[in-house]
Each structure stands twice: as C-alpha cells, then as structure tokens.
C-alpha cells in the first residue's frame, strides 16, 4: 500500500470495498487469509472458481454474470501469481480448514486439479499454506473468513467478504493487527510445509 493508496483508501462496504481491495493488494507486502468455508480466491483454479461461485450464487454455468465473476477472480489470481514471480514477492499466510480441501467442489477431477495447484503454490518460499486438521476441534478462525493486507509501512487493510456485502476496514489498525495475529497463531499450530503437501496428496488420492 503506497502513501497515495493509503490516502485514497477508506472504510467502505459493497462493490467499492472489493475494488479498493484489488488496488491495495497490488502493493501489499504481506497478505494473511483465513478461510474455513472455501478456498481463498487468490488460490483458486478456474474450474474450482466457476463451481464455487455458481454454487454460492445459484447462477447457471452459462450465465454471463457468472462468467464475468470468474474472469475477475482469475485476473486477480493471475496478477498475484505475477507478483509471486517478481523481484519483491509478497508474503502470504493462508489458513484453510481441512473440510475445505475435502469438499468435492465440482467433483473429483476439479478437486485434484485444484489440489495440485495448491501444492505448487505452497512450494514458493514466500507462501505458507496452513491446514487446520479435523483433530484440532473448534478454533477461533471458524467465526468466518477474512483477509488482512499489510503494506511495507506497517499499515493494514482488513477485508470481509460475505452474502450481506463486502467490507473493507482501514481506520481500525488495532482490529487489523488482531486479525493478523489470529492468522499467524492458527498457522503456527496447523499443518504446514511438507506435511501440508503430504496431507493434500493424501486427500487427492482418496478422491
């Protein structure tokens, strides 16, 4: 988040919140994701994105609105992938519930492709994929999904995506820090690194 972006960003709800998030994401030095329901958009394959968006919205596969939503998500993921390959890749910490990986969104073939994509991403030095196993029981991250995008200057934006509308919070830095700390704590007690990849491969083989 550059100084100019920080000045322009403000707390907002609805479509503008997502638009601002995309702008901030292009400069974020650190991104923290918590997702107990489905895979984060940044990590989704096209087929998975089409299936999850179609399932959530109820839009048929040939609906132009669904196609556009998928295209937007894929452009976002592609831009993020380019940053990962660039000279100053962002640090990403993504906490995902094991149930998310095991849910057959779009069927076995779609999930195998999606899992392979996750494994590849997890090999990046700046990407930490953390899977909360079933054995962990109940945990704070189950309250809902959120994202924290941190700038190099320490400022952060907290983003919530939901059926009631998106929300971007930049004014409450203490709240953003608390959510970032939550993700870091969950990641520290979850399955990560090679163990996460082994779990992903096991789930893929069981599909």
N, C-alpha and C positions, 0 to 999 in steps of 0.2 A: 504494500500500500504506500504509494508515494505521498509526499506532502500535499500535492494537488488533489489526489484521490481522497485523502483524509479530510480535506476541507469540504469537498463536494459530498461526501458520504454523510448520511443522517439516518436516524431511526425511521423505518418505514415498513408498511405492510402491503401485501398484494403483489401484482406483477412487477412493480418498481423495485421491490425488495430483491427479487431474483436478478433483475437487470443490474442492480448495484453490486450484487454478489459476484457476478461474472467479471465486472470491471476490477473489483478488489482482488479476485482470485488470480488475475494475470500477473500481479506483483507480489502476492503473498509469499513470505519466506517460510512459513510453517502452516500446515493445514492439519487440523485434528477432526476426525469424523467418528461419530457414534451412531451405529445403525443396528437396532435389534429387530427390524422388520423386513428389510430387503437390502440388497447390496447398494452402496452409495453410487450415485450417478457417475462419478468420476471413474469408477472401476467397472462399469457395465459394458458388456459386449452389445452389439446392435440387436441381435436376436433376443437377448435377455431383456434389454430395454423395451423393445416392442411388446414383449409378453407382459412385463410388469406394468407398464403404462396402460396397456389395453385392459389388463385385469383390474387395475385400480379405478380407471375412469369409466370402464364399460363401453369404450369406443370400439367399433368393429375394426378388423385389421385393414380394411380398405378405406377407412375414413381419412380424408386429407388432414384433418386436425391431428390425428394420431401420428401420421407420417411426419408432420412438421414438428411435433413434440419430440419424436425420436431423433429427427435430424438435429434439432437444437441440442439435445443431450449428447449426441455423438460429436458435434462440433466442439462442445465443451470438453469432452474426454480427449479429443484429438489435440486440442490446444494444451491441455495438461500434459499429455504424453510428450509433446514437443518440448515443454519446459523441463521434463524429467531428463530428456536427452541433451538439453542445453548446457551452457557453461556454469550456470548457477541454479541447479535444480532445487525445488522446494523440498522441505522435509515433510513427509506425510505419515501420520499415525492414524490408522483406521481400525476401529474396534467393531467386530462383527459377531453377532450371535451365531452359534453353531447351527441353530434351526434355520437360519437364512441360507446357509450352504446346502442343507439337506432338503429344503423345499424344492420340489421339481417344477420350477417355473418354465413352462414351455416344453417340458418333457426331458427325457434323459439326454438326448443329443445336444439340446440347447445348454443344459447344465454342464455337461462335460466340456463343451467349448468355453463356457464361462469360467469354469474352474481352472482350465488350462491358462486362460487369460490372467486370472488372479495369481497363479503360480509364477507366471512370467514377471508380472509386476512386482511380486514380493522379492524377487531376486535383485531388485535395484537397491543400491546402497542407501538411498535416502527414503526408502519406503519401508515402513514397519506395519505389517499386517498382523493383527492380533485377533484370534478367535476365542471367544468365551465358550468353553465347553459346557455340555449339559451338566456335568458334575459340579459346576460352580454354584448351582442353585440360583436363587433370586439375587439380583445385584442392582445397584443404583442406576445403571445405564438403561434399564428396562423401562424407565419413565417415558422415553421417547427419543427420536432421532434428532441430531443437531450437528452443526459444523462450526468450527472456530477457525477463522483465517487470520493469522498473525503477520504483521508487517515487520520489516527489518528494524524499525524504530521502536518496536515493542507494542504498538497499538494493535488492537484486535477487533474483529467483527464477529458477532455471534449470529448464526442463521438457523432458523427453524422452518422446516417445510411440512405443511400439513393440509388436510382437507379443508380446514377453515380459512386457509390463506397463508402465504409465506410471510415471514417476519425477519427483518434484519435489525440487529441492535448494535450500535457503535458507541452510544453515550455511556453505557454502564460497563466500564472496563473491569471492575471487580467481579461482575457477573460473568463476563467472558473468561476471565482468569480462572474462576471456579470451575467452569465447564471444561476448560483446557486441562486443568489439574485432574478432573474426573477421568478424562480420556487417558491421560498418562498413567493414572493409578490402575485403571482397568487393564491397560496394555501390559503393565508390569506383572500382573497376576494372571494373564491369559496365555494361550499357546501361541508362540511366535517363531520366527526364523525357520529353520529346517524342520522343526517339529510341526509348525503350522502347515508347511508344504506336504509333509507326510500325512497329516490328517486330511488335507484336501485331496491328495491322491487316493487315500483310502475311501473317502466318500465318493469320488468319481468312479472307482472300481465297483462300488456297491450299487450304482445307479442301474 
